[in-house]
Structure formats: structure tokens, C-alpha cells
Amino acid sequence: MTIIRPRLNDFHNLPFRQEDVDFIIPFLDEDIPFYIDPFLLWKSPSLQDNSLHLSLINSINFLGNQYLKGDTNCINTLINCSECDEVGLGTSKTKTGKHIGEKTAHEILSLYNQIPQIQKSGFIHFEEIQLLIDNIAEDRISDFTASIIKSFLIDYTIENCEKYKIPIEQLDIDCFDNKDNTIKNEKTYLPLNPNTKKPIILIPKRWIRKTNYINLQNYCSEYFIPQTIKNDEKQERVKILLYNRQNYDAIQTYIKIKERQKEDCKNDLLFKQIPVLSSKRKLDTILRLPTGKTDNADKEYENTLCSLLASLLYPDLDFAQEQSRTISGVSIRDLIFYNNCSVDFLKDIFDLYDCRQIVFELKNVKELNNDHIDQLNRYLKETFGRFGVIFTRNEPPKKVLKNTIDFWSGQRKCIIILTDSDLKLMCQVYESKNRSPIEVIKRKYVEFTRLTPS
């Protein structure tokens, strides 16, 4: 069976939700567009996180001091620390990144020569190199951090793999040795990506952001824009970086302000549900839409319902992706959710229908017909298990409902249909917080099974 955007736990049939674990569940085919922000380690109440941040800063400053002494080995060490594919963070579609070049490594380490304050005291927050060196952003900061504290992350990964029964295998891996600040090859145990056979390292959710708290855009927009650069012209990054290197005291002041405002720095959630008020507005938008394609009503229905369902069904169902497909020239919008088997109903459809992911079709039509059912039926045969959901506007005709029962009788496929009335009930449950909206789908499933032959 094909899994859309497979995750590590999906491959091993481990039914835990992202909501339930402390770490980011990695994708197998692509990176996750989040990054480790070292500032979160610095501001954390955890002494362990603080010590990891200190280890990061001490290691970077050690390499800078070695550079001042003429030791060229520090250049290769810095280059090797600039990429950490094992963590799976970033925007790569191949799970493989590139190290910085020797020129960029020289530029970073030469800051210890060029800036007296850094030469004397070193960095306090490594992220500030984004304000000083070109082509360095949150992805590099994240990789440097992960590489230098990799030894801790390996232990963290092993601990969670044992806790959640994730298989691990023995392997050799390059790891930064914090004692002598060099890269060494070590033998350890880690989970492997089944597609690439490369190791996977798990990252705590509490450390991740979509961008660093300290970053160049924030520095320019909210703190300081050099007067030497005209405000009516497009800001030239290189000029700003040069100005910062020549006026490092401005950077230091900015850093002190960010430290005082540290409570503003919070980790970003992998998924954030919409507020109840927003769910009401989206529901109202859907209910006021005409059926059909007039004024792109079908597109607005699909877009609004996609956002709404992703929040209503979380955390019982983690949203995988939305996709459009065409069958016989008909465009259909699918929503795909991971089946985490987090409640009895979801475990049942996993066991009965081999449903590892659930596909939802969104049909803004006045009356559902058998063609819509047939389309979903063909799709389930090709890709998913034998369970699917259609959201439409009105109750289906009896002949359509009979068709779904015939598919169950002949092929043991279950297709349930929900309408605007069901959607309203889901939103009411979402607002009350007393029960989960997934219960509305369960009720519809129970009603369907009562109609099927015993």
C-alpha cells in the first residue's frame, strides 16, 4: 500500500500521534520546514538545555581561537558541522543538504580576527553570525547546533526509540567530540530511513521554530537600519552585513534587547488548530455557499473545508496533505489524514479495512450521484485501504446510499457520507470541548454498518 508523505512511525505501524510524543516525527521522503533555535536552549528553564547551549558556544569559540593560532584543522571541522542530514529539518526534498564551502568557513572564523569584541570574548549567541556573514540563515544555524550536540541527540533518540518501540540498528556515525572539539566516528544504535538506509536522529519539539528569534530581518525591521543606506531603496544585504561588522556594538545592543525580551521567544507548534471563532466563520462561509461551480464556489468550499477539517479532527487525525487529481476529466480535491489509531473507532477501521491513511473527498454538489462514489471506489483500490469519507452539502439519494452498501457487500469497502448537518455538529462539539469531532464520523460509520447485511 502506498503511504502519502510517509513518516517513521507509519512505516513501522506504530500508532502514536504527534501530539503524544516529545519529539518531531520525521518524514521519510522530505524534510520538515522547522529549525532548531539555539536561543530556546539558552532561555530554557532546563539546566540540561542550558548546558547544551553552553557546549555549543564553547565549541564554536574554541574553533575561533584555534583559527587565531593558525590551526587550519578548525576550518574542516566547521565545514563538517555545517550539515546534519540525520535530523531531517529544512526544506530539502531529497533529505540531503550541502556543507558550507571553505570560503564561508574562513569568513565565519575570520570574525575572530576582524571584530575585537569577538576576539576577546567570543560569541554569546551563535545565531548572530546571520547578522555578519552572507548565506547563513536558520537552516545553517540549526545544522551547526545539531552537529555539535549530536552526542546528546543520539542518546535522546535511543531513549525515545526504546520508549515507543521504534526499531534501531547498529551503525557507524560521525559525531562531534565535545572534549577535544573534533569529529570522530562512533559506533551506536539509531533508527534507519527504510528508503535510504541512512540514520535518523529525533529532535525535541520544544527547540524548534520556523525562523531564529535572532535574525537579520528582525534586526533590520524592528531594531536598526543603518542611516548610510537609503530607506527608499531596496536594502542590500551585503551592505548591512558590512555595516554590522564595522559597528559591532550595535549588534551587542540588539542582542541585549532580545535577551530582555526572551519570554517572547517560544517554540512554534508543528500544527496549530484554528480558534473556535474562526471555525464558526468558516462554517458560516460554507453554509452560505451555493452548490456547484458558480463564482468558484466549489474552490472556496474545498479550501475552507480543508482548513476547517484539519483543525476539527486534530489531534485524533494528523493532517498529511491535500491533493487534486483528475478522473475522466473531473477535478477532485482529496484530503489525506494519517490514521494514528488513537481511538477505538480508528483502530477498528485500521483492522477491518487496512486503512493506514484516510482519504476525504469534498464535493460541493446539490446532489451526490453514483459517479462520485465510483470515483472514490477506484481511488481506494489503487492507493489507500478500503475506507473513505465524502463530505457533501445534502443528504444523498437512496440509490447512492444503496451503492455504498453494495460496495461493502461485494468488496468489503466502506464509504461514508457526511453533509452540512454533520459538519455543523462537528463544529458544535469542537466549541464545547466535551467530546471530539471524530465522534460525529464514528456515529456516521455506526449508522452505515447497521444498514449492511449481517
Secondary structure, DSSP 8 states (H G I E B T S, - for coil): ---SS-BHHHHTT----GGG-SB---BSSS-BS-EE-HHHHHH-S-HHHHHHHHHHHHHHHHHHHHHHTT-THHHHHHHHTT--GGG-BSS-SSS------HHHHHHHHTHHHH-HHHHHH--S-GGGGGGTSTT--HHHHHHHHHHHTHHHHHHHHHHHHHHHT---EEEEEEEEETTTTEEEEEEEEE-B-TTT--B----BGGGEESS-SS-HHHIIIII---TTS-TTS---HHHHHHHHHH-HHHHHHHHHHHHHTGGG-----SS----HHHHHHHHHHHHHS-SSSGGGHHHHHHHHHHHHHHHHTTTTEEEEEEEEEEETTEEEEEEEEEE---SHHHHHHHHHH--SEEEEEEE--SS--HHHHHHHHHHHHHTS-SEEEEEESS---HHHHHHHHHHHHHH--EEEEE-HHHHHHHHHHHHH-SS-THHHHHHHHHHHHHHS--
